[in-house]
Amino acid sequence: MQNVTETIRSYYEKLHPGEKRIADYILSHQDSVMDATIQSLSDKIGISTASISRFTRHLGYPNFRDFLIALSASKKNSSSDFFTEIKQSDQSEQIVKKLFSAGIAALTATAANLNMKDLDRVVNWLVSSNKIGFFGIGGSSIVAFNAYHKFLRTNLNIVSHPDYDIQIMQAAHLTSEDLGIVISHSGRNQDTLLVENKLRENGSKIVAITAFPESPIAKNADIVLNSYSEEVNFRQESMSSLVAQITIIDTLFTLVGHRLNEQTDQVINSMRRVIEQTRVRK
């Protein structure tokens, strides 16, 4: 089920100033908003009813009533605060519980909002492409390299590298028969966008994994797999953001392995035998 507050937070950076005022009020007054009319909400925020209607349509809801129904359902199904505030007075045990709860919330929200048709399309592209490149800068390079490490266990032709200069050269070699998967939490990393533009220039299919579906990298992709993550003070990009993205990669790997069952098993068994030779025997 789509969580309204998570959607608002994902779209927040791309909202107009007036829409941000609406979003801020809704996020701070969820309980009272669920019982409001569009006119009473307009009076409280000081924004026209037409602006509120446009805001709800921007988020994908046909009208204000449908938005309120979805908001109420989100509230009932929410088990934890998606944005985790760590206070100076918190003890170690409280901090640990908050961080783990936030990580669980990120995974739950990501799973609930994945589009199965998009996942199936990406799996089809993965198994049919001549070459697949995984691209990410900074923290996202961890996710890209994790994907490379996983997909080495298949018979797919894959490339990845943590160095940006090599990434841009790898992207330049991909063609219309290939697939590029670009990973960026913010969706605004300039270097990643340059890699994506090179893929677009070459006619490659592009999948973006990002927490912001309205970001430049998301808008430049053919398919977006949205990773939700909580915001935690003291950290701009928390570990749970990476965990959500790594879990998306693991999902794609498992779906591909299931599709290419026999071939994948052969590669995995071969790798296990090689890796076993590196183990210290008792």
N, C-alpha and C positions, 0 to 999 in steps of 0.2 A: 504494500500500500504506500502511495506517495505521501511523504511527510511534508506538510505545508511549511513548517518553520525551517526545515532543512532546505527546501526549495528556495525560500526567500533568502536565506543566507548564501546559497550558491549563486544566486542572481544579483546579490546586493551591489557589487562593485559596478555593475552595468546599469543600475537603475538611475533615472533622472533625479535631481534634487528633491522634487515634490514626491516622487515615489519612495525615496529613501525616508522621508518624513512619515509616510504611511507605514512603511516596513518597520521603522523604529518603534512607532506606537503599537503596532500589532504584536511585535516581539516582546514588548514590555508590559502589555495589558491583554494577554491572550484570553484570560477568563472573562473579562468584561466584554471583549470584542465578540465573543461567541454568542452573546445575548443582544448585540447591538443591531440596529437597522443601519442601512447605508446612510440615511440622513443624520442619525444620531452620531455616527462615526465621523461624518463630514463636519458636524458642528464641533466635536471634541478636538479634531486635528486642525480644523481651520482650512480644509481643502475641499474642493467641490466634489459632489457625488460623481460627476463625470470622470474626474481624475481617479477616484477609487475604482470605478468600473474598468477604466483602462488598465489600472494596476493589476486587478484580478485577471483580466484577459492576458496581460503580459506573462503572468505566471501559468497560463494554460487553462484557466477556469472560465466557462462561458459567461457566468454572471456572478454577482456578489453572493447570492444564495448558495450556489454550488461551492463557492469558496468557503463559506461559513460551515457547511456540512463537512467538507474535507478538513477544515481546521479543527472541528470538534472531534472527528475520527482520529486525527493525529494526536490530539491531547489524550484521548482515552488509551491509545496504543503506545504512548511514550512511557518508557520505563526509567529514563534517566535524563538529566539535563545535558543537552548536546554540547553546550558551551560550558566548559569546566573552569570555574574560578577557584584558583588556589590562593588562600589567604595567608598572610604572614603568621597568623595565629594557629594555622593548621599544624598538627603533629604529623610525624612521619607516616603513621598508619593511615591517617586521613588522606594524605597526599597520594599514597600508593593506591588506596581504594578509588579515589577520584580518577587517577590516570588509567587504571584498568577498566573502570566503568566507561570512561570516555572511549577507550579503544574498542570495547565491546559495542558501544553505541555506533561507532564509525562503521564497523563491519556489518552490523544489523541494518543500518541505513543504506549502505552500499548494496547489500544483497536485495533489499526490498525495492530498490529503484533501478536495478539492472533490467534492461529491455531484452527479453529472450530472443526476439526476432533479430535484433542487432548482434547479439552473441552468436547466433547461428550463421549470420552473414559473415562475421569475422572468421569463424571457424572454416567456412567454405573458402574464404580468401586464403587463409593460412595453408590449407591442404592443396590448393590449386595454384598458388603463386610459384614462380620459378625461384625467387629469392625473397627472403624476409629480413628486414632490418629493424632492430630495436634501438631507439634513440632517446637519450635523456641527459640532462646536464645537472651537475651538483648532486643534490640528494636524489633526484630522479634517475641519475646514472646507476644508483644502487638497484633500482627496480629494473632498469633495462638490462643490467648485467645478470640479475637474477633470472630474467626471462631467457637470456642467452644460455645460461647454465642449465635451465630446465629443458629448453627445446633442443639442446644437444642430445637429449635422450630420444629424439625422434629422427626420422629420416629426412626431415625438411632441411633445406639449404638456408642457413641463417647467418647473419653478420651482426656484430655489435662491438663497440669499443668505448672505453671511458674518456678518451681524449677527443676534444671537440673537433680539432682539425681533421682527424681521421674520420669522425662521424660525417662531416660535411663531404668528404671525398667518397665515403661509402654511399651516401645519399645520391651523389652525382652519378654513381654507377647503376643505380636502380632504374628500371624501365617501366613501361606500361604493363609489363607482365609480372611486376613485382609488387610487394606490399611493404609499406613503412608504418611502424607503430611508434608514435611519438608520445612521450610521457612528460607531463609537467603539472605539478600541483596547482600553480597559479594560472597556468595557461597563457602567461604573459612573458615568459623568458625569451629574450630577443634572439639568443643563439639557437634555441630550439625552433623558434619561428623561421629562422633562416634555413635550417635543415628541412623543415616542412615545406617551405617555399620551393626549395630545390626538388623535392619529391613531386610537388604539384607541377612544376615546370616540366618534369620528365614524364608526367602522366601516370605516375604510380598511384595505387590505391593507398589511402591514408586513414589510419585509425588513431584517434587521440584518447589518451587516458588522463583525465584532469578532474579537479574538484569544481571547476567553474565552466559550465556549459555555454556561457555567453562570452568567453574569453576569445582573443584573436586566434589562438591555436585550435580551439574547439570549432570556431566558425570556419576555419580553413580545412577541416577534416571532412572525410566522407561519412564516417561514423564516430560518435563520441561515446565512450564508456565512462560514465560519471562516477568518480570515487568521492564519497562523502567523508568528511573528517571533522572532528570537533576542533574548536579553537581553545587553546589553553594559555592563560597569561604566563609570562616568562619565556614562551617559545612561539615563534611565528609559525613554524611548520612542525607539528608534533610527529612523533614516531607512528602514531596511529594512522596518519595520512599515508605513510609508506606501507604500513601493514595492509590498509585497504587496497592500495594499488597492487601490491604483491599478491594479494588474494585474488584480484581480478586476473592477473597473469596465471596464477595457479589454476584458476577455473578454465581459462582458455587452453592451457596445457592438458588438463584432464579431459576436456571435451575433444581435443585433437587426438589424444591417446585412445580414447574410446572409439573415435571414428576410424583411426588407423590401427586397430587393435593388434593384429598380427605383426605388422611391420614394426610398430612401436615396441612390442614385447621382444622382438629379435634384437633391436638396438639396445634396449635396457638390459637384457640378459648379457649381451656382449660387454657392455660397460661395467656391469657388476663383476664380471670375471676379471676385467682389467683392474678395477679399483681394488678388488680383493687381494691382488698381488702386492698392493702397497701397504696392506695391513701388517702389523707386527703380530706374529703368531705366538701363542702362549707356549 
